[in-house]
Amino acid sequence: MTTPVFRTSGLTKVYDTGKVTVHALAGVDLNLYEGELTVLLGPSGSGKSTLLNILGGLDTATSGHVWFRDQELTGLGDRALTAYRRDHVGFVFQFYNLVASLTARENVQLVTDVSKNPMSPAEALEMVGLAPRLDHFPAELSGGEQQRVAIARAIAKRPDVLLCDEPTGALDSQTGVQVLEALKLVNDELGTATVVITHNVAIRKMAHRVIRFQDGRLLSTEVNDRRIAPSEIEW
Amino acid sequence: MVMHALDRKLLRDFARLWAQALAIAVVLACGVAALLTSFGMYQALGDSRDAYYERNRFADLWAPARRAPLSLLPTIAAIPGIRTAEARIEGMVTLDLPGREETAVGQILSLPASGEPLLNLPLLRAGRLPEPEAVTEVAVNAAFAAANGYRPGDRFFANLNGTRRELTISGTVLSPEFIYTLGPGAMMPDNEGFAVIWMPERAAAAAFDMEGAFNSLTVALYAGASPAEVIDRIDTLLDRYGGTGAHGRDRQMSDSFVSSEMNQLWTMTIVLPPIFFGVAAFLVNMVLGRIVALERSEIGLLKALGYSNAAIAGHYLMLAGLTAIVGIFIGWGVGAWLAHGMAGLYARFFDFPYLIFQGSWAVYVVSGLVGLGAAAFGALRVALAAARLPPAVAMQPPAPPRFRRGFSDRLMAGLHLSQPAMMILRSITRWPLRAAASALGLSMAVAVLAAASFFNDAMDKMMDVTFGQANRQDAVLIFTQNLPESALDELRALPGAMQVEGQLTEAAILRNGHLEKHVGIEARRPDADLSRIIGAAGGVVTVPPGGIVLTARLAAQLRLAIGDEVEVAFLSGRRETVHLPLMATTEQYIGLGAYMDFETLNRMRRQAPQISLANLTLDDARKAAFHRALNDMPALAGTAMLTDMRRSFQDTIRQNISITTTVYITIAVLIAVGVTYNGARIQLSERARELASLRILGFSRAEVSFILVGETMVLALLAQPPGWLAGLGIAWAFTQGVDSDLYQIPFVIAPSTFARASLIVLLTALASALVVRRRIDRLDLVAVMKTRE
């Protein structure tokens, strides 16, 4: 578990709105490792989501460097970033972002249509415990179920990394646990390096590694000796 | 093959948006149908005409003469540039048709002794051409035979130069010279009362005293030959034999009418479809823009999943493409149906042996591609903007629209408007381009309506001037040659004749510098009451002695202003050339008129007063006796029964106008529905939260509806003035497009036409907005407030 999957050095992101300049990331150096489940903690505006967006190829850095394995992401063009996202990254968002006009199976198919070696949509949905809900539309699913569809969609392509932005943010504790269990299962079974952003400090206990952010800077990194199961997390 | 999930989303989105998509598709369909019909018929008419002319060797030049020796023909044929020259005998006869009360008229054309003519080959429809040696056998035009129920073997009587002769129909034919057949003095085809008669040369020569001579020359030219040079040489040769000037196809009656119809179709092709395609493109842009705004987060998601920019742009282009495809198919269906109807209409007025609509697949492809192009044009900017959305930004909710206090706010504050009225006006000023485009779309609906109803007003004016004020006679008798004015006394003695007035018409060329025009100069006694000249400002114009009066169009063509001198070269008799001042211009919609004082014209020709036709009013009770008497009149070349003509003209025009008006009202309503329905749906979608909040705050349904319907109606009201202006523009373009030497459509629109157009569009807009308003009643207040924008 010592090979880094992501490496950043001096990573900086500045949002310039004309009147105000905001340093969302102010020179971040960090490593994330293959097979690990990492939790990023920090208050709103601390730079967690910006980091996740840059790692996932959704956004570009103002300065500094990011490597995914041996490939430097900074400096890649739109076309190369699109290919990178398609081939390597799975995303899970706070608001699920399912396509309302597609069923659970079809939402997953959106990914399998464009990836090289995907599992079948049914297989991915079964992994997150949704085998009986394959042909339901998002409006017919609960919030937790929708988020699990989103996870199934993210893992169906067998991504190298799974990036989750507040995956339980919109859920109550019970459904939140179901979602976290799905994430842990994927990390355990497929060995997918997983990064989870959360406000919920309790979730840190299930991670291999916990990274804290404040004001765009890395505050601390700790490694959990003993991880607990999602069901043991006190919400 | 398994369908891709993105394609499935496309189909489901399309199914969900069906009402809006259909509203757009129908507008697009109007464009496709209009293009298919007008351009398709333009091509069909052109192709049919060209094929017909080619196969039946339609002549390039015609030259009438009084009596030229056949021995002149080789000299004419030797003129460089002439491929074929053919001499023939032409003459007018009155016909006595069994079972018909009114006198009919026939135009006789000789057939060469060899049988078939070299040029203007008649196309046999039934029976056979007459035997060259036969004396009483003739072929007649098929339309005349059909209208009177004649078949080969039937007989009728003709007054051939004073001798009543029975003629037997050997066959019926079509001719490229008579695709559109108009008798002397007629304004509409009258197949029952006018015949074209092909008679063997020998019989025709005997009847018209033309042995060894001809009075009509037809010529085919080599490609590249100069018609003007050949015309000059022919005119020189025929001058001493009473030639009145050779002319090309431009002055051939039938060809002029076909060309004029093609001009009209071309004008329609240029004016109408762009309106529909423009409105459709705008609607696609507006609706797709809203969809992309609503699907921001989905777009961001697709990008996060690794879909390329091209795939996303393509996805939204396809949505527009599906709409376009539906519109194109509807348009093809409607267009094919309209073209079929139009072909039927043409079959009534034009005698083509076939109407080639074979270029049609090309027209289908072109109209389909233009339809797709319009939709793509409307969608492209939006689709590219969707593709360019950075994925991280796309997943954030959009910033609320920025409202700023501006001049209009101070104005509104000054007016003490209610909050809902304020919301309406702010929304319009916040998206001024979209509001302007919506208003423009609605103004096009007003314009189409005003322009369509304009024909009604124009035809009323045309009928009033032509038949109500200028031509008030019941009948016109046209003589084969000029008669002394004293002949009017004999006409007064005809049974049933009440008022009788004479008129002299002399063929002449009017020249101003290098500009020249062949015309018939008309002259009547100043007290003439039956046929009068109407001035541009209304009122009767009396031609002052010593000058000439021209229609404004003719004066414009010759670039003459009042007071300018015009050279008049008479084409008959001593062929005098005189110079006359232009004294006045008149408004006249049919034909190009030139007028002189009766005494002056006769004096100029150095002749005792002569007349070439007579205008009469008749006692209805004695009409039968009147027509019987005409059958025995030798010098008669034709009769025109104005009362019948008036009625048939009016009927035809009314019928055509009621068809076109219905079509245009439908079109305008479809445009208005397309624009207002989509506009209101988008407003509702953008404002659902606002409107629901207002309902929660205690606003009634009616108050909330006012905001939605109010904006639509404000835009509809704003659309009226530009709509009227655009309607005037389209009407003007139509009058210019159909303007020909044959007729002109007056540019008049009654105020009531605008009022009616506005009323129809406002009511349609209101109805469409009210349909969308019903959705406010179904608004789930709680759900709307929970949805994330």
Interface residues (C-beta under 8 A of the other chain):
Chain A: N53 G56 L58 D59 D78 R79 T82 A83 R85 R86 D87 V89 F91 F93 F95 N97 V99 S101 L102 E106 N107 Q109 L110 V111 D113 V114 S115 R153
Chain B: H4 A5 L6 R8 K9 R12 D13 R16 S297 E298 G300 L301 L302 K303 A304 L305 G306 Y307 S308 N309 P390 P391 A392 M395 R788
